[in-house]
């Protein structure tokens, strides 16, 4: 198995520090508002990585944090006259509802900054003691960036180059403009805790370092987060943690791409910020996951207007084929016959999936395989001779089992086909402003016209429905109908 390491900027063989035990941390959400689709991508990505590693036999302890102490949270809470911690607690509850509705596997530990204040204070004391941090006359504590000689190794930045873009007058008490706050002295209207340096609260970067140390130890296997966290957040985490312990902080640094909407960064001022809740109100959770997994997790995603609709159509095709496959097995499987067809596709579904996922969790390639798998299944169901149907049914059954086993690992193809298709049909019928009763009445009218040999009227009814977005199919089991936009995808 290989994983891309942002530190070395190349794929590396994945070899955990402790045999089959994996310690993984991913930076979570600063909960000052409802979570958006970018947060969903990060959460989906690292839950997928944890789930897949477990599927491959690793014992994963996955820690994800919530930043519940932060300038944005304090400002938002003050603006509505709320206690900051009460406000952030409510936002965490809302976020967890969204994650549950996305069917994202929970982390083993959801760490909160507010519950780690003692650990943070102890961490800062250790940095002061070792000469990597200092208290200012204002009661703030800063990290001495130049004391850590390897600062910039993750982001590939030079300390002297960084100083040119830093204002020197923004924070009195700093010895160097590039130093950053570990502990911030209390200001009016802010939540605070007692500390050796007076009342205050932690800086953002120290929170994650302390939570990693408390929950996973001095060195972890995988540290994840969005690309936007590489600098300064992750760079500062490395400086703090490695200065304190003298050990490597994380063996593999993993960063997922960012999300744009129609070519632009999400922004409330632009009116293009898509919350998880709004996305779930419009789309099935697997549709959202499918969109995310269709691109490699390290790539940025530019969500265009039609991406979710295209994913709906692909999944509708997959689920409708699965429905047909289940019926085929029910109709033709024979307990007396246990042989299978010999073919490359059904034999290698699992091995191809593992091959793709072992290559830096390449969900895009794994999903691409689904199209050929379902095309093959449809083909053998339609073309098998009568005497081959029992063998074909065994093969179809094997394909279904393998699909559930492996794609269930990444949270796809796990729903009841009838229920998924019903949900999609209802959604598209609403768009077309048509109900099922209208369609069934038209089918009955067409049947009556055909019975009376009025084939012109029958063709007109079919054509009229087609113009309205509904297609009719004459089958041995009778007339079936479907949504043209979904069926022809």
C-alpha positions in Angstrom: 0.0 0.0 0.0 1.2 3.5 -0.9 0.2 6.9 0.5 1.2 10.3 -0.7 3.2 12.1 1.9 3.0 15.9 1.7 6.2 16.2 3.7 8.3 14.3 1.1 6.0 15.2 -1.8 5.9 11.7 -3.1 4.1 8.4 -2.6 5.6 6.2 0.0 5.1 2.6 1.1 2.7 2.6 4.0 4.5 1.0 7.0 2.9 1.8 10.4 5.1 2.6 13.3 3.7 -0.3 15.4 2.9 -3.3 13.2 -0.8 -3.4 12.3 -1.7 -0.5 14.7 -2.4 2.8 13.1 -2.7 6.2 14.9 -4.4 8.8 12.8 -5.5 12.4 13.5 -7.4 14.7 11.2 -8.1 18.4 11.9 -11.8 18.9 12.2 -14.1 21.9 12.1 -14.1 25.3 13.8 -17.7 25.4 14.8 -18.8 29.0 14.4 -21.5 28.1 11.8 -23.2 25.2 10.1 -20.7 22.9 8.3 -20.3 23.3 4.6 -19.6 20.9 1.7 -15.8 21.5 2.1 -16.0 20.2 5.7 -18.0 17.3 4.3 -15.2 16.4 1.9 -12.6 16.4 4.5 -14.7 14.3 6.9 -15.7 11.9 4.2 -12.0 11.5 3.1 -10.5 10.6 6.4 -13.4 8.4 7.5 -12.9 6.6 4.2 -9.1 6.2 4.8 -9.8 4.9 8.3 -12.5 2.5 7.1 -10.3 1.1 4.3 -7.3 0.6 6.5 -9.5 -1.4 8.8 -10.8 -3.4 5.9 -7.1 -4.2 5.1 -6.6 -5.5 8.6 -5.2 -2.6 10.4 -6.2 -1.5 13.9 -7.0 2.2 13.5 -7.4 4.7 16.3 -8.8 7.7 14.5 -9.0 11.0 16.4 -10.8 14.0 14.9 -11.1 17.3 16.7 -13.5 20.2 17.1 -12.1 23.6 17.6 -14.6 25.1 20.0 -12.4 27.9 21.3 -11.6 30.4 18.6 -11.8 34.1 17.6 -14.6 33.4 15.1 -16.6 31.5 17.6 -16.2 34.2 20.3 -17.1 37.0 17.8 -20.2 35.1 16.5 -21.4 34.3 20.1 -20.9 37.8 21.3 -22.8 39.2 18.3 -25.9 37.2 19.3 -25.4 37.6 23.1 -24.5 34.0 23.8 -21.8 32.3 25.9 -19.2 31.1 23.5 -18.9 27.5 24.8 -22.7 27.1 24.9 -22.8 28.3 21.4 -20.0 26.0 20.1 -21.6 23.0 21.9 -24.8 23.6 20.0 -22.9 23.9 16.7 -21.1 20.7 17.4 -24.4 18.9 17.9 -25.7 20.3 14.6 -22.5 19.2 12.8 -22.8 15.7 14.2 -26.3 15.5 12.9 -25.1 16.4 9.5 -22.2 13.9 9.6 -24.7 11.2 10.8 -27.0 12.0 7.9 -24.0 11.7 5.5 -23.5 8.2 7.0 -19.9 9.0 7.9 -18.2 6.6 10.2 -17.5 8.2 13.6 -13.9 8.8 14.7 -12.8 6.8 17.7 -12.4 10.1 19.6 -13.9 13.5 18.9 -11.6 15.7 20.9 -12.6 19.2 22.0 -10.2 22.0 22.6 -12.2 23.2 25.7 -11.8 19.8 27.3 -8.0 19.9 26.9 -7.1 23.2 28.6 -4.9 21.5 31.2 -3.1 19.5 28.6 -2.6 22.7 26.6 -1.2 24.6 29.6 1.2 21.7 30.4 2.3 21.7 26.7 3.0 25.4 26.7 4.9 25.2 30.0 7.1 22.5 28.5 7.9 24.8 25.5 8.8 27.7 27.8 11.0 25.4 29.9 12.9 24.2 26.8 13.4 27.7 25.4 11.0 27.4 22.5 8.4 29.8 23.9 8.3 33.0 26.0 5.8 35.1 27.9 5.3 38.7 26.8 4.6 41.6 29.1 1.0 41.5 28.0 0.4 38.0 29.4 0.5 36.3 26.0 2.8 33.4 25.3 4.5 33.1 21.9 6.3 30.4 20.1 9.9 31.3 19.1 9.8 30.2 15.5 13.6 30.7 14.9 14.3 28.4 17.8 13.1 25.5 15.7 15.7 25.1 12.9 13.5 23.0 10.7 10.5 25.4 10.6 9.1 25.5 7.1 9.9 21.9 6.1 6.3 20.9 5.4 5.3 24.0 3.4 8.8 24.4 1.9 9.0 28.0 3.1 12.0 30.0 4.3 11.7 31.9 7.6 13.5 34.9 6.3 11.3 35.1 3.2 8.2 34.9 5.4 9.1 38.0 7.5 8.6 40.3 4.4 4.9 39.6 4.4 4.3 40.1 8.2 3.2 43.3 9.8 5.5 44.2 12.8 3.0 46.2 14.7 0.0 43.9 15.1 0.9 42.2 18.3 2.9 44.0 21.0 5.2 41.7 23.0 6.4 39.6 20.2 10.2 39.3 19.9 9.9 38.4 16.2 7.0 39.2 13.8 6.9 35.6 12.6 6.3 34.2 16.1 2.8 32.9 16.8 0.6 32.8 19.9 0.4 29.7 22.1 -1.7 31.4 24.8 -3.7 34.6 24.5 -4.4 36.8 27.5 -8.0 37.4 28.4 -9.8 40.3 26.8 -13.2 41.8 27.8 -16.1 39.7 26.6 -14.0 36.5 26.0 -14.1 33.1 27.7 -10.9 32.4 29.6 -9.2 30.0 31.9 -6.7 30.4 34.7 -3.1 29.7 33.8 0.5 30.4 35.1 0.5 33.5 32.9 -2.9 34.9 34.0 -6.3 34.4 32.6 -6.5 33.6 28.9 -7.2 31.0 26.3 -5.2 28.8 23.9 -4.1 29.8 20.4 -5.4 27.7 17.6 -2.3 25.8 16.6 -1.4 24.5 20.1 -4.8 22.9 20.5 -4.2 20.2 17.9 -0.7 19.5 19.2 -2.0 19.0 22.7 -4.9 16.8 21.6 -2.7 14.6 19.5 -0.2 14.1 22.4 -3.0 13.4 24.8 -4.9 10.9 22.7 -2.3 9.3 20.4 1.1 10.0 21.9 4.3 11.7 20.7 4.5 10.3 17.2 1.6 9.3 15.0 1.3 7.5 11.7 -1.0 9.8 9.7 -1.9 13.4 10.2 -4.6 14.7 7.8 -6.4 17.9 6.9 -7.3 20.2 4.1 -4.6 21.7 1.9 -5.3 25.1 3.3 -4.0 23.9 6.7 -0.4 23.1 5.5 0.6 26.7 6.4 0.6 27.9 9.0 -1.5 25.4 11.0 0.3 22.2 10.3 3.7 23.8 10.0 3.2 25.3 13.5 2.0 21.9 14.9 5.2 20.3 13.8 7.3 23.1 15.3 5.5 22.8 18.7 5.3 19.1 18.9 8.8 18.2 17.7 10.3 21.0 19.8 8.7 19.6 22.9 9.3 15.9 22.4 12.4 15.9 20.2 10.7 13.2 18.1 9.0 13.1 14.6 5.5 14.3 15.0 3.8 12.4 12.1 5.2 9.9 9.7 2.8 10.6 6.9 1.2 14.0 6.2 -2.0 13.7 4.2 -3.9 16.7 2.7 -7.2 16.6 0.8 -8.1 19.1 -1.9 -10.3 22.1 -1.5 -13.8 22.6 -2.8 -14.9 25.4 -5.2 -18.4 26.2 -6.5 -18.6 26.9 -10.2 -14.9 28.0 -10.3 -15.0 30.2 -7.2 -14.0 29.7 -3.6 -17.1 29.3 -1.4 -18.1 32.5 0.3 -21.2 33.8 2.0 -20.7 37.2 0.4 -20.7 35.5 -3.1 -23.8 33.6 -2.1 -22.3 30.2 -3.1 -21.6 28.7 0.3 -23.3 25.2 0.2 -23.9 23.8 3.7 -24.0 20.1 4.3 -27.6 20.5 5.4 -28.6 22.2 2.2 -26.9 19.6 0.1 -28.6 16.8 1.9 -32.0 18.5 1.4 -31.4 18.2 -2.3 -29.4 15.0 -2.8 -29.2 11.5 -1.4 -26.1 11.1 0.8 -24.6 8.5 -1.6 -24.9 11.0 -4.4 -22.8 13.5 -2.3 -20.2 10.8 -1.5 -20.1 9.7 -5.2 -19.3 13.3 -6.3 -16.5 13.4 -3.7 -15.0 10.0 -4.5 -15.1 10.7 -8.3 -12.0 12.8 -7.9 -8.8 11.7 -6.1 -8.9 13.1 -2.5 -5.7 15.1 -3.1 -7.3 17.0 -6.0 -9.3 20.2 -5.7 -12.9 19.8 -6.7 -14.8 22.4 -8.7 -18.4 21.6 -8.1 -20.4 22.6 -11.2 -24.2 22.8 -11.3 -24.6 19.5 -13.1 -22.2 17.3 -11.0 -24.7 16.1 -8.5 -27.3 15.4 -11.2 -24.8 13.3 -13.1 -24.0 11.4 -10.0 -27.7 10.8 -9.4 -27.9 9.3 -12.9 -24.9 7.0 -12.5 -26.2 5.7 -9.1 -29.6 5.2 -10.5 -28.2 3.1 -13.3 -26.2 1.1 -10.7 -29.1 0.5 -8.4 -31.6 -0.3 -11.2 -29.1 -2.9 -12.5 -28.7 -4.3 -9.0 -32.5 -4.6 -8.8 -32.5 -6.6 -12.1 -29.6 -8.7 -10.8 -31.5 -9.6 -7.6 -34.5 -10.6 -9.6 -32.3 -12.6 -12.0 -30.8 -14.6 -9.1 -34.2 -15.2 -7.6 -35.6 -16.4 -10.9 -32.8 -18.6 -12.1 -30.5 -19.7 -9.3 -30.6 -23.5 -8.9 -29.3 -25.1 -5.7 -28.2 -28.1 -7.6 -25.8 -26.0 -9.7 -22.9 -24.3 -8.0 -20.6 -23.5 -11.0 -19.7 -20.0 -12.2 -18.9 -18.4 -15.5 -15.2 -17.9 -16.2 -14.5 -14.3 -16.8 -12.1 -11.6 -15.9 -14.6 -9.0 -14.5 -16.4 -11.1 -11.8 -13.2 -12.8 -10.8 -11.3 -9.6 -10.2 -13.8 -7.2 -8.7 -12.2 -7.3 -5.2 -8.6 -7.5 -6.4 -9.1 -4.5 -8.7 -10.7 -2.5 -5.9 -7.8 -3.3 -3.6 -5.2 -2.5 -6.3 -6.8 1.0 -6.8 -7.3 1.7 -3.1 -3.8 0.6 -2.2 -2.5 3.2 -4.6 -3.1 6.2 -2.3 -6.8 5.5 -1.8 -7.7 6.0 -5.4 -11.5 6.1 -5.1 -11.8 7.7 -8.6 -10.3 4.6 -10.3 -12.3 2.3 -8.0 -15.6 4.0 -9.0 -14.7 4.0 -12.7 -14.6 0.2 -12.5 -18.3 0.1 -11.6 -19.4 1.1 -15.1 -17.7 -1.9 -16.7 -18.9 -4.2 -13.9 -22.6 -3.3 -14.4 -22.3 -3.2 -18.1 -21.0 -6.8 -18.0 -23.8 -7.9 -15.6 -26.4 -6.4 -17.9 -24.9 -8.1 -20.9 -24.7 -11.6 -19.4 -28.3 -11.4 -18.1 -29.6 -10.4 -21.5 -27.5 -12.8 -23.6 -27.3 -16.0 -21.5 -28.9 -19.0 -23.2 -31.6 -20.9 -21.2 -29.3 -23.7 -20.2 -26.7 -21.2 -19.0 -29.0 -19.1 -16.7 -28.3 -21.0 -13.5 -24.6 -20.6 -13.9 -25.1 -16.9 -14.8 -27.3 -16.4 -11.7 -24.5 -17.8 -9.5 -22.1 -15.4 -11.2 -24.5 -12.4 -10.8 -24.9 -13.4 -7.1 -21.2 -13.4 -6.6 -20.8 -10.0 -8.2 -23.5 -8.6 -5.9 -21.8 -10.0 -2.8 -18.4 -8.6 -3.9 -19.9 -5.2 -4.7 -21.5 -5.0 -1.3 -18.3 -6.1 0.5 -15.9 -3.6 -1.1 -18.0 -0.6 -2.1 -19.7 -0.7 1.3 -16.2 0.0 2.7 -16.4 3.5 1.1 -20.1 3.9 1.9 -21.6 3.3 -1.6 -24.2 0.8 -2.9 -25.4 0.1 0.6 -29.1 1.1 0.1 -32.1 -0.9 -0.9 -32.4 -0.6 -4.7 -36.1 -0.2 -4.6 -36.0 2.5 -2.0 -33.2 4.4 -3.8 -35.0 4.2 -7.1 -38.3 5.3 -5.6 -36.6 8.3 -4.0 -35.0 9.3 -7.3 -38.3 8.8 -9.2 -40.3 10.9 -6.8 -37.7 13.7 -7.0 -37.7 13.8 -10.8 -41.5 13.5 -11.0 -41.7 16.6 -8.9 -39.4 18.4 -11.2 -41.5 17.3 -14.2 -44.7 18.2 -12.3 -46.2 14.7 -13.0 -47.5 12.1 -10.6 -47.5 8.3 -10.8 -51.3 8.2 -11.1 -51.2 10.3 -14.3 -48.6 7.9 -15.8 -50.5 4.8 -14.8 -53.7 6.2 -16.3 -51.9 6.9 -19.6 -50.5 3.4 -19.6 -54.1 2.1 -19.1 -55.3 4.3 -22.0 -52.6 3.0 -24.2 -53.4 -0.6 -23.4 -57.0 0.0 -24.2 -56.0 1.7 -27.5 -53.9 -1.3 -28.5 -56.7 -3.7 -27.5 -58.9 -1.7 -29.9 -56.2 -1.8 -32.6 -55.9 2.0 -32.4 -52.1 1.9 -32.8 -51.9 5.5 -33.8 -53.4 6.6 -30.5 -51.2 4.2 -28.6 -48.1 5.7 -30.3 -49.3 9.2 -29.6 -49.7 8.4 -25.9 -46.1 7.0 -25.8 -44.8 10.0 -27.7 -46.7 12.4 -25.4 -45.2 10.8 -22.3 -41.8 10.8 -23.9 -42.1 14.6 -24.5 -43.0 15.0 -20.8 -39.8 13.1 -19.8 -41.3 9.6 -19.2 -40.4 6.6 -21.2 -42.4 3.4 -21.6 -40.9 -0.1 -22.1 -42.9 -3.1 -23.3 -41.6 -6.2 -21.4 -42.7 -9.8 -21.0 -43.9 -8.8 -17.5 -45.9 -5.9 -18.9 -45.4 -2.2 -19.5 -42.9 -0.5 -17.3 -42.1 3.2 -17.1 -39.1 5.2 -16.1 -37.7 8.8 -15.9 -36.0 9.5 -19.3 -33.3 11.7 -17.7 -32.3 8.9 -15.3 -32.8 5.9 -17.5 -30.9 7.2 -20.5 -27.9 8.4 -18.5 
